[in-house]
Structures are given as C-alpha cells and as structure tokens.
Amino acid sequence: MTNLIIERLFKEMPAFHAWPDGSPADWSVSNDVLRFISDLVRPGMSTLETGAGQTTVALAASGAKHVCITPDKDQIRRIQAYLEPLGLVDSVHFIQQSSDVALPSGRGVPDQLDLVLIDGAHRFPFPVLDWHYTQERVPVGGIMIVDDFRMPSVRILYDFLVGEDEWELVKAFQVTAIFRRTKKTVSVWDWADQRINKEHLERFKQKNDIESGSQRFMSLLKSWMARKQ
Ligand SMILES: C[S@@+](CC[C@H](N)C(=O)[O-])C[C@H]1O[C@@H](n2cnc3c(N)ncnc32)[C@H](O)[C@@H]1O
C-alpha cells in the first residue's frame, strides 16, 4: 500500500503549493528522500513535520500517527482532498498555525516524536526554532530531518548538529540531511556542554589560568574539561 501511494505521488507530482501569485507549485523534497522516509517509518510511529506537501502524504501512507504544521489553509485543503480517496485523511493531524506559535504551545504535539521533518519557514531563525521545540521529544534512535540545509539560514542548524555529540549524520541527500539522536542532551553547564563552544571553553580556561587566583575554581574547571574530552 505504502509503495503504491509513493509511486502514485511520483507519477502524479501533485502541486500542493502555490507561488505568491497563486499559480500552482511543487516544493517537495526529492523522490529519493520521499522513498527513504517511507522506508524508515513503521506503522504506529509518531511523526511531525513543519511545512506540508508530498511528505505529508508519504508519512500518512507509511502508517505513522502524523502531525503537520503549516499556516496555509489552502495547502491543507488540497492535501486532505488527495488523502480522502486513499482513506488516509484521519492519519494526519493538521495544525494550521505558524510553527513558532504552534510548537512552543505544545498543543496537539505528542510527547514522543520518532521522526521530525524540518521543512517549514526557511528564514532564520525558523529552522532553529523548529529544531529547538521538537528535539527534546525525539528519543535516542529517533530521526531529525533538515531539508534545504545548503541555504545559509538552514545551514546554521546543519553545522551545529554535525558538530554535536547528541546527533549523528546518517545520510545527506543533495539538500536534505538525515540525523539520528545518539544520546540524550544533558545540560549541566549551559554553553560549556556544547561542542560548538569547545574552542571558546579552551580560551576561557587559558584566560582564567592566567587571571584567576582561585585554585578551587581552576580545579573544578579542569575536571569539567577532562570529562568533556
Ligand atoms: C518547502 S515547503 C514543504 C515541502 C514538503 N516538505 C514536501 O516535501 O512536500 C515549505 C512549507 O512550509 C510552510 N510554511 C511556511 N511558513 C511556515 C511557518 N511559519 N510555519 C510552518 N510552516 C510554514 C509552507 O506553507 C510550505 O508548506
């Protein structure tokens, strides 16, 4: 069933999106990514995407309990019309809101998300916000997909995730990156826990080595840094 629907999407290439002048558009991820997602998702998994389109159909067809966040009611209408004859209309819970409003409220967002696709508003800081408000719900082994990661406003998120211990880059398609959570995020000392700040932490230590008279502070800092190596 899933494969049939995916093949049908490839053949029909439905235009769920629209240009600012209203003419139909298709801003979907590539067919390879659609196939990858549908192979990954198992019935009953809990999934969420920011943005909507062919990915919404693919996730619904894979048997996921899917949440889709987009402010665009026409898109929702078009996708629902496509899902209806396939018997999948109830598989997607649409939240018709901007993700920066919907996600912080948490309303309608499941506690656990096995897969998150970040493909909503692409302007900074939306991709980072979408990640921030979903990442805590992604368990170890769960998937975080970042689309259009070559765009500078999205690349910031990609570069951060590539560098951190909690995320592993599983696969990079042309513009779509698939990450898996490798461990829980534990924040003991805020910024100093993150690899992105490693060099800054080194400089901080060196500065305090020279300036700080506090032996206790330096030994705490050194043991902290030793644990982070
Ligand atoms: C590139 S398209 C998504 C394509 C879709 N993932 C697919 O592969 O078919 C971007 C989507 O983001 C939605 N969007 C725009 N602004 C948004 C916002 N503030 N919050 C959530 N979604 C938004 C658009 O309506 C559109 O559905």
The ligand as a Gaussian input file, in Angstrom:
#p B3LYP/6-31G(d) Opt

LIG

0 1
 C        9.270000      23.542000       1.038000
 S        7.607000      23.510000       1.504000
 C        7.468000      21.941000       2.298000
 C        7.587000      20.818000       1.337000
 C        7.182000      19.487000       1.891000
 N        8.010000      19.067000       2.992000
 C        7.286000      18.450000       0.776000
 O        8.332000      17.815000       0.660000
 O        6.340000      18.364000       0.018000
 C        7.565000      24.656000       2.820000
 C        6.301000      24.598000       3.648000
 O        6.433000      25.437000       4.783000
 C        5.178000      26.029000       5.030000
 N        5.390000      27.204000       5.901000
 C        5.640000      28.482000       5.539000
 N        5.736000      29.260000       6.632000
 C        5.546000      28.446000       7.697000
 C        5.518000      28.656000       9.100000
 N        5.714000      29.872000       9.612000
 N        5.288000      27.591000       9.908000
 C        5.096000      26.344000       9.375000
 N        5.125000      26.094000       8.060000
 C        5.345000      27.123000       7.231000
 C        4.652000      26.319000       3.642000
 O        3.277000      26.547000       3.679000
 C        5.042000      25.022000       2.938000
 O        4.089000      24.031000       3.183000

